[in-house]
Amino acid sequence: MRWGLVLITLLALAGEAAAQSKGKGIRLWNLTTETITGFQLSPVGKPEFGPNQTLNDKDKEVDHDERLRITGIEPGRYDAKVTFPNARQCFVLGIEIKADAVFSIADKDLKDCTK
């Protein structure tokens, strides 16, 4: 009986350690002055943008100073297509994305904006 308790305790501790070692994933921090309604990534220089990452958010948009979990992306360098509620669309070029890290975009990063 005593060994059973020891085994259960060890398994519980191992599970906790595994959960703590798992990172938070890649996250975008919106430092623009607007809410983002669309955020798509493409490997640098390729016009092959992936899915709208704002769909990962509970309200499907990313407010100023809010963070968004990014999925389906490996660490590397990416270009982003950013869409705002007023249908304005901008690009952010050469974003460096690291594993389990936060990257940010701000108004100064927005390029080639169209309405």
MDTraj code that builds the backbone (N, CA, C; nanometers):
import mdtraj as md
import numpy as np

residues = "MET ARG TRP GLY LEU VAL LEU ILE THR LEU LEU ALA LEU ALA GLY GLU ALA ALA ALA GLN SER LYS GLY LYS GLY ILE ARG LEU TRP ASN LEU THR THR GLU THR ILE THR GLY PHE GLN LEU SER PRO VAL GLY LYS PRO GLU PHE GLY PRO ASN GLN THR LEU ASN ASP LYS ASP LYS GLU VAL ASP HIS ASP GLU ARG LEU ARG ILE THR GLY ILE GLU PRO GLY ARG TYR ASP ALA LYS VAL THR PHE PRO ASN ALA ARG GLN CYS PHE VAL LEU GLY ILE GLU ILE LYS ALA ASP ALA VAL PHE SER ILE ALA ASP LYS ASP LEU LYS ASP CYS THR LYS".split()
xyz = np.array([
    [0.0829, -0.1195, 0.0000],
    [0.0000, 0.0000, 0.0000],
    [0.0873, 0.1258, 0.0000],
    [0.1920, 0.1212, 0.0820],
    [0.2808, 0.2368, 0.0914],
    [0.3482, 0.2646, -0.0431],
    [0.3938, 0.1597, -0.1121],
    [0.4586, 0.1776, -0.2427],
    [0.3598, 0.2315, -0.3454],
    [0.2354, 0.1930, -0.3306],
    [0.1319, 0.2442, -0.4210],
    [0.1177, 0.3952, -0.4093],
    [0.1178, 0.4448, -0.2857],
    [0.1091, 0.5896, -0.2638],
    [0.2314, 0.6616, -0.3182],
    [0.3476, 0.6018, -0.2990],
    [0.4713, 0.6610, -0.3513],
    [0.4643, 0.6687, -0.5033],
    [0.4179, 0.5627, -0.5661],
    [0.4073, 0.5593, -0.7121],
    [0.3083, 0.6637, -0.7629],
    [0.1946, 0.6748, -0.6994],
    [0.0941, 0.7747, -0.7383],
    [0.1511, 0.9157, -0.7233],
    [0.2211, 0.9416, -0.6147],
    [0.2813, 1.0731, -0.5924],
    [0.3849, 1.1047, -0.6997],
    [0.4698, 1.0084, -0.7326],
    [0.5715, 1.0293, -0.8367],
    [0.5077, 1.0564, -0.9719],
    [0.4041, 0.9831, -1.0059],
    [0.3350, 1.0053, -1.1337],
    [0.2706, 1.1437, -1.1379],
    [0.2116, 1.1857, -1.0277],
    [0.1503, 1.3188, -1.0222],
    [0.2554, 1.4280, -1.0394],
    [0.3690, 1.4130, -0.9729],
    [0.4772, 1.5114, -0.9857],
    [0.5328, 1.5147, -1.1273],
    [0.5455, 1.4003, -1.1902],
    [0.5954, 1.3946, -1.3281],
    [0.4984, 1.4651, -1.4220],
    [0.3693, 1.4463, -1.4012],
    [0.2688, 1.5143, -1.4834],
    [0.2740, 1.6644, -1.4667],
    [0.2920, 1.7116, -1.3436],
    [0.3040, 1.8548, -1.3167],
    [0.4275, 1.9131, -1.3839],
    [0.5387, 1.8436, -1.3745],
    [0.6628, 1.8909, -1.4362],
    [0.6467, 1.9003, -1.5878],
    [0.5819, 1.8035, -1.6478],
    [0.5600, 1.8063, -1.7933],
    [0.4720, 1.9237, -1.8318],
    [0.3694, 1.9508, -1.7546],
    [0.2800, 2.0630, -1.7838],
    [0.3533, 2.1960, -1.7708],
    [0.4421, 2.2079, -1.6708],
    [0.5147, 2.3329, -1.6520],
    [0.6195, 2.3546, -1.7597],
    [0.6759, 2.2466, -1.8148],
    [0.7793, 2.2631, -1.9167],
    [0.7194, 2.2977, -2.0522],
    [0.5909, 2.2751, -2.0684],
    [0.5242, 2.3090, -2.1942],
    [0.5106, 2.4609, -2.2014],
    [0.5567, 2.5208, -2.3118],
    [0.5546, 2.6654, -2.3249],
    [0.4157, 2.7192, -2.3543],
    [0.4063, 2.8486, -2.3571],
    [0.2791, 2.9146, -2.3848],
    [0.2514, 2.9267, -2.5335],
    [0.3478, 2.8899, -2.6163],
    [0.3287, 2.9010, -2.7602],
    [0.3664, 3.0390, -2.8116],
    [0.3465, 3.0577, -2.9392],
    [0.3777, 3.1844, -3.0055],
    [0.2582, 3.2776, -2.9892],
    [0.2866, 3.4034, -2.9542],
    [0.1803, 3.5005, -2.9344],
    [0.2140, 3.6338, -2.9993],
    [0.1116, 3.6973, -3.0563],
    [0.1213, 3.8323, -3.1121],
    [0.0720, 3.9304, -3.0076],
    [0.1463, 4.0387, -2.9885],
    [0.1043, 4.1465, -2.8993],
    [0.0702, 4.2662, -2.9869],
    [-0.0564, 4.3051, -2.9878],
    [-0.1024, 4.4160, -3.0709],
    [-0.0713, 4.5490, -3.0032],
    [0.0317, 4.6164, -3.0518],
    [0.0669, 4.7490, -3.0009],
    [0.0277, 4.8586, -3.0987],
    [-0.0550, 4.8242, -3.1993],
    [-0.1079, 4.9284, -3.2870],
    [-0.2158, 5.0036, -3.2095],
    [-0.2592, 5.1163, -3.2633],
    [-0.3633, 5.1954, -3.1963],
    [-0.5031, 5.1490, -3.2349],
    [-0.5130, 5.0434, -3.3144],
    [-0.6424, 4.9944, -3.3614],
    [-0.6628, 4.8474, -3.3256],
    [-0.7878, 4.8052, -3.3357],
    [-0.8222, 4.6644, -3.3214],
    [-0.7890, 4.5944, -3.4526],
    [-0.7322, 4.4758, -3.4437],
    [-0.6988, 4.3963, -3.5624],
    [-0.8096, 4.2936, -3.5833],
    [-0.8631, 4.2891, -3.7056],
    [-0.9685, 4.1922, -3.7381],
    [-0.9185, 4.0806, -3.8290],
    [-0.7992, 4.0962, -3.8830],
    [-0.7391, 3.9927, -3.9667],
    [-0.5879, 3.9938, -3.9502],
    [-0.5291, 3.8759, -3.9331],
    [-0.3839, 3.8654, -3.9204],
    [-0.3410, 3.7350, -3.9851],
    [-0.2726, 3.7462, -4.1006],
    [-0.2280, 3.6293, -4.1750],
    [-0.0774, 3.6350, -4.1952],
    [-0.0129, 3.5201, -4.1907],
    [0.1326, 3.5125, -4.2049],
    [0.1721, 3.4358, -4.3296],
    [0.2864, 3.4756, -4.3855],
    [0.3442, 3.4093, -4.5017],
    [0.4958, 3.4084, -4.4848],
    [0.5627, 3.3006, -4.5268],
    [0.7091, 3.3050, -4.5237],
    [0.7586, 3.4293, -4.5990],
    [0.8649, 3.4910, -4.5509],
    [0.9156, 3.6155, -4.6095],
    [0.9270, 3.6051, -4.7609],
    [0.8725, 3.7057, -4.8301],
    [0.8845, 3.7161, -4.9747],
    [0.7884, 3.6311, -5.0552],
    [0.7050, 3.5517, -4.9903],
    [0.6095, 3.4667, -5.0629],
    [0.4679, 3.5184, -5.0382],
    [0.3879, 3.5293, -5.1437],
    [0.2509, 3.5795, -5.1271],
    [0.1512, 3.4685, -5.0910],
    [0.1939, 3.3732, -5.0117],
    [0.1097, 3.2585, -4.9745],
    [0.0659, 3.2718, -4.8293],
    [-0.0293, 3.3601, -4.8047],
    [-0.0717, 3.3869, -4.6676],
    [-0.1607, 3.2757, -4.6150],
    [-0.1368, 3.2396, -4.4898],
    [-0.2115, 3.1340, -4.4240],
    [-0.3444, 3.1841, -4.3696],
    [-0.4060, 3.1036, -4.2837],
    [-0.5379, 3.1375, -4.2300],
    [-0.5356, 3.2602, -4.1397],
    [-0.6533, 3.3181, -4.1226],
    [-0.6707, 3.4338, -4.0368],
    [-0.6546, 3.3914, -3.8910],
    [-0.5457, 3.4336, -3.8290],
    [-0.5137, 3.3950, -3.6917],
    [-0.6076, 3.4588, -3.5891],
    [-0.6761, 3.5680, -3.6251],
    [-0.7669, 3.6297, -3.5274],
    [-0.8841, 3.5373, -3.4944],
    [-0.9078, 3.4370, -3.5762],
    [-1.0137, 3.3400, -3.5463],
    [-0.9789, 3.2555, -3.4242],
    [-0.8514, 3.2606, -3.3793],
    [-0.8096, 3.1915, -3.2572],
    [-0.8552, 3.2641, -3.1312],
    [-0.9010, 3.3885, -3.1448],
    [-0.9426, 3.4685, -3.0301],
    [-1.0919, 3.4489, -3.0042],
    [-1.1317, 3.4567, -2.8785],
    [-1.2720, 3.4309, -2.8444],
    [-1.3685, 3.5279, -2.9115],
    [-1.3283, 3.6551, -2.9310],
    [-1.4174, 3.7498, -2.9992],
    [-1.3739, 3.7767, -3.1436],
    [-1.2799, 3.6989, -3.1930],
    [-1.2354, 3.7008, -3.3333],
    [-1.1691, 3.8312, -3.3757],
    [-1.1170, 3.9067, -3.2787],
    [-1.0397, 4.0272, -3.3078],
    [-0.9416, 4.0511, -3.1934],
    [-0.8404, 4.1351, -3.2221],
    [-0.7345, 4.1585, -3.1244],
    [-0.7295, 4.3085, -3.0948],
    [-0.7732, 4.3445, -2.9755],
    [-0.7750, 4.4847, -2.9351],
    [-0.6338, 4.5356, -2.9092],
    [-0.6199, 4.6697, -2.9023],
    [-0.4926, 4.7306, -2.8648],
    [-0.4468, 4.6718, -2.7317],
    [-0.3206, 4.6353, -2.7227],
    [-0.2565, 4.5824, -2.6017],
    [-0.3051, 4.4419, -2.5639],
    [-0.3716, 4.3744, -2.6557],
    [-0.4138, 4.2364, -2.6325],
    [-0.3161, 4.1424, -2.7012],
    [-0.3054, 4.0214, -2.6489],
    [-0.2189, 3.9200, -2.7089],
    [-0.3043, 3.8119, -2.7740],
    [-0.2533, 3.7587, -2.8833],
    [-0.3241, 3.6569, -2.9609],
    [-0.2362, 3.5350, -2.9769],
    [-0.2904, 3.4181, -2.9483],
    [-0.2180, 3.2922, -2.9684],
    [-0.2119, 3.2626, -3.1182],
    [-0.0909, 3.2360, -3.1679],
    [-0.0683, 3.2041, -3.3089],
    [-0.0504, 3.0532, -3.3198],
    [-0.1200, 2.9913, -3.4142],
    [-0.1126, 2.8465, -3.4312],
    [-0.0682, 2.8101, -3.5727],
    [-0.0134, 2.6892, -3.5863],
    [0.0235, 2.6371, -3.7170],
    [0.1444, 2.7019, -3.7805],
    [0.2257, 2.7678, -3.7007],
    [0.3430, 2.8407, -3.7512],
    [0.4677, 2.7894, -3.6804],
    [0.5715, 2.7655, -3.7568],
    [0.7023, 2.7281, -3.7020],
    [0.7860, 2.8540, -3.6827],
    [0.8806, 2.8526, -3.5908],
    [0.9699, 2.9676, -3.5760],
    [1.0391, 3.0000, -3.7098],
    [1.0601, 3.1280, -3.7331],
    [1.1233, 3.1728, -3.8582],
    [1.0900, 3.3182, -3.8844],
    [1.1112, 3.3609, -4.0092],
    [1.0817, 3.4993, -4.0493],
    [0.9598, 3.4992, -4.1395],
    [0.8688, 3.5914, -4.1094],
    [0.7412, 3.5969, -4.1801],
    [0.7039, 3.7400, -4.2171],
    [0.6224, 3.7519, -4.3227],
    [0.5529, 3.8757, -4.3546],
    [0.4095, 3.8568, -4.3058],
    [0.3462, 3.9660, -4.2653],
    [0.2086, 3.9579, -4.2164],
    [0.1189, 4.0524, -4.2949],
    [-0.0035, 4.0068, -4.3165],
    [-0.1090, 4.0909, -4.3723],
    [-0.2032, 4.1206, -4.2555],
    [-0.2215, 4.2495, -4.2270],
    [-0.3001, 4.2924, -4.1119],
    [-0.4225, 4.3687, -4.1619],
    [-0.5405, 4.3303, -4.1134],
    [-0.6647, 4.3952, -4.1537],
    [-0.7285, 4.4606, -4.0310],
    [-0.7871, 4.5791, -4.0551],
    [-0.8521, 4.6554, -3.9492],
    [-1.0019, 4.6660, -3.9781],
    [-1.0847, 4.7021, -3.8786],
    [-1.2303, 4.7042, -3.8966],
    [-1.2803, 4.7927, -4.0100],
    [-1.2083, 4.8985, -4.0417],
    [-1.2503, 4.9900, -4.1483],
    [-1.2082, 4.9406, -4.2866],
    [-1.1688, 4.8132, -4.2986],
    [-1.1260, 4.7480, -4.4231],
    [-0.9858, 4.7909, -4.4678],
    [-0.9176, 4.8719, -4.3886],
    [-0.7797, 4.9077, -4.4200],
    [-0.6937, 4.7831, -4.4011],
    [-0.6016, 4.7656, -4.4947],
    [-0.5128, 4.6497, -4.4890],
    [-0.3681, 4.6976, -4.5029],
    [-0.2803, 4.6431, -4.4180],
    [-0.1392, 4.6809, -4.4188],
    [-0.0533, 4.5549, -4.4127],
    [0.0748, 4.5731, -4.4406],
    [0.1699, 4.4635, -4.4318],
    [0.2769, 4.4969, -4.3279],
    [0.3259, 4.3940, -4.2627],
    [0.4408, 4.4044, -4.1730],
    [0.5411, 4.3036, -4.2273],
    [0.6606, 4.3504, -4.2616],
    [0.7583, 4.2662, -4.3304],
    [0.8703, 4.2190, -4.2387],
    [0.9102, 4.0937, -4.2576],
    [1.0271, 4.0393, -4.1897],
    [1.0148, 4.0213, -4.0399],
    [0.8991, 3.9780, -3.9925],
    [0.8807, 3.9544, -3.8490],
    [0.9595, 3.8298, -3.8091],
    [1.0393, 3.8410, -3.7045],
    [1.1101, 3.7239, -3.6526],
    [1.0232, 3.6593, -3.5456],
    [0.9880, 3.5335, -3.5683],
    [0.9030, 3.4605, -3.4751],
    [0.9853, 3.3493, -3.4116],
    [0.9883, 3.3503, -3.2779],
    [1.0636, 3.2498, -3.2020],
    [0.9664, 3.1586, -3.1282],
    [1.0095, 3.0365, -3.1007],
    [0.9265, 2.9391, -3.0295],
    [0.8912, 2.9909, -2.8903],
    [0.7670, 2.9715, -2.8504],
    [0.7199, 3.0074, -2.7164],
    [0.7545, 3.1507, -2.6778],
    [0.7415, 3.2426, -2.7733],
    [0.7765, 3.3822, -2.7473],
    [0.6657, 3.4749, -2.7971],
    [0.6696, 3.5962, -2.7480],
    [0.5768, 3.7005, -2.7904],
    [0.6488, 3.7895, -2.8904],
    [0.5819, 3.8208, -3.0005],
    [0.6323, 3.9228, -3.0933],
    [0.5251, 4.0306, -3.1013],
    [0.5653, 4.1521, -3.1309],
    [0.4682, 4.2618, -3.1327],
    [0.4707, 4.3334, -3.2664],
    [0.3591, 4.3995, -3.2954],
    [0.3550, 4.4919, -3.4083],
    [0.2966, 4.6226, -3.3575],
    [0.3495, 4.7326, -3.4109],
    [0.3064, 4.8668, -3.3726],
    [0.2778, 4.9466, -3.4992],
    [0.2193, 5.0632, -3.4842],
    [0.1852, 5.1466, -3.5999],
    [0.3062, 5.1723, -3.6892],
    [0.4225, 5.1912, -3.6294],
    [0.5438, 5.2206, -3.7076],
    [0.5853, 5.1038, -3.7969],
    [0.5381, 4.9819, -3.7675],
    [0.5728, 4.8634, -3.8458],
    [0.4860, 4.8459, -3.9696],
    [0.3719, 4.9148, -3.9761],
    [0.2754, 4.8963, -4.0849],
    [0.3246, 4.9605, -4.2134],
    [0.3210, 4.8838, -4.3225],
    [0.3687, 4.9321, -4.4527],
    [0.2616, 4.9073, -4.5592],
    [0.2693, 4.9847, -4.6681],
    [0.1842, 4.9654, -4.7852],
    [0.0371, 4.9503, -4.7496],
    [-0.0147, 5.0425, -4.6707],
    [-0.1536, 5.0349, -4.6283],
    [-0.2471, 5.0794, -4.7397],
    [-0.3587, 5.0068, -4.7555],
    [-0.4615, 5.0399, -4.8547],
    [-0.5970, 5.0359, -4.7856],
    [-0.6930, 5.1018, -4.8459],
    [-0.8272, 5.1010, -4.7891],
    [-0.9246, 5.0343, -4.8792],
])
top = md.Topology()
chain = top.add_chain()
for i, resn in enumerate(residues, 1):
    res = top.add_residue(resn, chain, resSeq=i)
    for name in ("N", "CA", "C"):
        top.add_atom(name, md.element.get_by_symbol(name[0]), res)
traj = md.Trajectory(xyz[None], top)
